[in-house]
């Protein structure tokens, strides 16, 4: 089912789930940097209507990356100025 994006929708209540260690194939049992989110939280996130922040022509450098802590752990570098667009500075 295809739905059009609506920029007037409010921010959904669930944020993108972070990766966790766990069983294959979604997770690595030992390393969170090689893992993805668990299936149930990811499915719940994806069922929400709309996306937030709504895509624009410009990169999102105002909001913080929701995976900031995991990125810092993986890079072994603190603090990482990581915008929501995802690239560490």
N, C-alpha and C positions, 0 to 999 in steps of 0.2 A: 504494500500500500504506500503510495507516494503522497506526502503532505507538503504543502508550500510552507516556507518559513514565514513567521509572523513577527516582525520587530516590536510589536506592541505587547507581546506576552511578558508577564513578570518573570523574574529569575526563578528557575525551578528550585525546589527545596533541597534536592540531593546534589552534592558536588561529585565530581568525577572520582570514583574510588581509586585508592592508591594500590600499588602492587603489594602482594604479600608472599611470604614463603609458603610453600605447600606442595601438594602432589602435582605431578605432570598431568597433562601437557601445558596447562595455563601457568603454573608456578614452577619455580626451581626449589627443591627442598632445602637448599643451603644458602642461596644468594638472592636477595630481593631485587638486585639490579638486573637479574636475568628472568624476572617474573612479571606476570601481569596481574590485574585485579582478579579476585575470585568471581566466579560466574554469576552468582545471585546478585551481589551489589552492582555488577556491571549491567546486567539485564534490567534491574530496577532503574538505574540511571538512564539507560537508553529508552525506556518506555515513557519517560517524561516528555511532555509536549515542548517544542521549541528548543533553542539553544541560547546559552548566555555565557559571556557577552555576545551579542549578536555580531556576526561577521561584518567587517567594514573594509574599506579600501586600504586602511592603514594598519600597521602592526600594533598589537596591544602591549604597550610598554608601561601602562599605568597599574594594571592588576598584577599581583604576584603569582608566580607559578604554583599551582596547588601541590606539585611534587617537589617543591624546593628542598625539603629536608632529605628526601631520598636522593636527589641529585647531589647535594652536599656530601652525603655519606659515600656515594659511589665515587665522587671525584676526590674525596678525602681533603676537602677544601672548605673552609668556613670564613665568612659568609659568602655565598654565591649570589650576586645580584641577578637573579633569574626572573625575567618578565614572563607574563603568561604566554607569550608566543613561544616560549620553550627553550631558547638558546641562552646558555650561561654567558655572561659578559666577560 
